[in-house]
Amino acid sequence: MEQQIHSILWWLIPLITVAAIWDAVWKLIAMWKAAQNNHLAWFICIFIFNTLGILPIIYILINKKK
C-alpha cells in the first residue's frame, strides 16, 4: 500500500506545484491590470476564485487593449 502511494506522489506533487505556479503568475498579472484599470469587481473576483488561470486569462484577453 505504501508503495502505491509513493508511486502516485512522485508525479502528483510536481503537477500540483506547476499548476500553483501557473495560477499565481496569471492571477498576479490580471490583478495588476485590474488595479491599474480601476476594475474593482474584476480584482475581487480574480482574488477570490482559483481557476487555474482561466479567469485571469479571460480578464487579460478582454482588456488587452489597455
C-alpha positions as CSV (number, residue, x, y, z in Angstrom):
1,M,0.0,0.0,0.0
2,E,2.8,2.4,0.9
3,Q,4.5,1.6,-2.4
4,Q,1.3,2.6,-4.3
5,I,1.1,5.9,-2.5
6,H,4.7,6.7,-3.2
7,S,4.3,5.8,-6.9
8,I,1.3,8.2,-7.2
9,L,3.0,11.1,-5.3
10,W,6.2,11.2,-7.4
11,W,4.3,12.7,-10.3
12,L,1.4,14.3,-8.4
13,I,3.5,16.7,-6.3
14,P,5.3,18.3,-9.3
15,L,2.0,18.6,-11.2
16,I,0.4,20.4,-8.3
17,T,3.4,22.7,-8.0
18,V,3.3,23.6,-11.7
19,A,-0.4,24.2,-11.5
20,A,0.0,26.5,-8.5
21,I,2.8,28.5,-10.2
22,W,0.7,28.7,-13.4
23,D,-2.2,30.1,-11.4
24,A,-0.2,32.5,-9.4
25,V,1.5,34.1,-12.4
26,W,-1.7,34.6,-14.3
27,K,-3.5,35.8,-11.2
28,L,-0.8,38.4,-10.4
29,I,-0.8,39.8,-13.9
30,A,-4.5,40.0,-14.1
31,M,-4.9,41.6,-10.6
32,W,-2.2,44.1,-11.5
33,K,-4.0,45.1,-14.7
34,A,-7.4,45.2,-12.9
35,A,-5.9,47.5,-10.3
36,Q,-4.4,49.8,-12.9
37,N,-7.8,50.0,-14.8
38,N,-9.8,50.6,-11.6
39,H,-11.8,47.4,-12.1
40,L,-12.6,46.6,-8.5
41,A,-15.2,43.8,-9.3
42,W,-12.7,42.0,-11.5
43,F,-9.9,42.4,-8.9
44,I,-12.1,40.9,-6.2
45,C,-13.3,38.0,-8.4
46,I,-9.8,37.2,-9.5
47,F,-8.6,37.3,-5.9
48,I,-11.3,35.0,-4.6
49,F,-11.7,32.4,-7.3
50,N,-8.9,29.9,-8.0
51,T,-9.5,28.7,-11.6
52,L,-6.0,27.6,-12.7
53,G,-5.6,30.8,-14.6
54,I,-8.8,30.7,-16.6
55,L,-10.5,33.7,-15.0
56,P,-7.3,35.9,-15.1
57,I,-6.7,34.9,-18.7
58,I,-10.2,35.9,-19.7
59,Y,-9.8,39.2,-18.0
60,I,-6.5,39.9,-19.7
61,L,-7.9,38.9,-23.1
62,I,-11.0,41.1,-22.7
63,N,-8.9,44.1,-21.5
64,K,-5.8,43.6,-23.7
65,K,-6.1,47.0,-25.3
66,K,-5.4,48.8,-22.1
